[in-house]
């Protein structure tokens, strides 16, 4: 129970957005407030530049850089904040989904001109499924964009979120004058070009004629907007936010460092401290004495001379200490780590002890796979590491018979890292690789060759989707298995999946076998 103070002051969250909405810029400004960096421009963007989409080596290189920015910890007003970085490129979306399992809340960044974009929709859907508390930051108010009411409407419709604004924009684009902070009841005036922390003027009565002195003719508009907004949107209740039922919305401009501090100030006040996690056996409370944690990300070194990896572990309970034996539950084996690293600001440093909500990086030579649990001895397995039904499929064949062992090992390890998913045809044992993006095939081929000395060849397969399936109706299951014998494969965990060749065949199966449930994520 001695960790309560440390637990309560921690905030571990992820920033998600469609590429270019301003995630990197916002992260950087948050780090500036935490004193974690001194100058703007210090955060290497882990963003995979648009021009590089055909150049996956460049993407891997940038992913390499992103090890440093995978987790950024900093102190702010007595809170320890951990920002989990998520890759922007959609081919690496699965990484983002997994990172979300290590976050206790998220901030969604939306571009005021573009509104809600497709990638944001997908990511928020996953957050909603898990009831992760969400805050929304509408960015780039220094540019012309959509009207605030219209945007909030769009957020509600497309993201299926109940929202309530905690700040309100005064003008926009060239006309942008600042925001009215509805939470702290203050006026924050925009001073374009200055990177000075904005001045905040306490202003709890908008009818006060002094408002005109500050924002001129915009005062009438603000009063009208506020009257309408307070009528339309529910009052903000922290409990509802923490339950994932309502999302507070802020407006600002990350580039101009405007609206960022108020977002951060509200965030440290209301965002959840580390929450517990479900295991297959029981719920683990962060306040338990014994250490437990799980691997949510594995990062391989691209350098063939150092084929080591870093496994990122989210501490769930107790505290993780250096040089102590811990149980690797899946392998039922004790492991000790002499140089576990944590990530403060941009620096990676060896730690002696970290607490729930913190992320620790463990040097790994191939023991870990995503989802693995580490404990002081208890045999518990953390749940909730999702696999999603991939979008693209290919058969993978050995192109160098002398190196089949290396190929098998390479494929195994790459799958453990979560690069793609592997299925094995039940009737013919052929290996099928399923990915979210086309780039992964190139990544796999290259890495197999350069890291494992193995060559593979991909062959086309006519496949629309793989779905996991379960049923209590044994008779239907048996009939399904018999009739679809050529279309059933086994995933890496030994679960059966149905290989649907087309949308039509999937629909036919669904309607014919009404007692069988077909799942598109492995978490059911
Ligand atoms: P991402 O990580 O979400 O992909 O976005 P990032 O922060 O890299 O921002 C994307 C672009 O939007 C960047 O411009 C950035 O400077 C700009 N931006 C971010 N916040 C604001 C804002 O509040 N107002 C305006 N006007 N622009 C903003 P870029 O030209 O693509 O990159 P760079 O050359 O400036 O780095």
Boltz pocket constraint, residues with backbone or C-beta under 6 A from the ligand:
constraints:
  - pocket:
      binder: B
      contacts: [[A, 17], [A, 18], [A, 19], [A, 20], [A, 21], [A, 22], [A, 23], [A, 24], [A, 25], [A, 26], [A, 45], [A, 47], [A, 88], [A, 139], [A, 140], [A, 141], [A, 142], [A, 143], [A, 252], [A, 253], [A, 254], [A, 255], [A, 256]]
      max_distance: 6.0
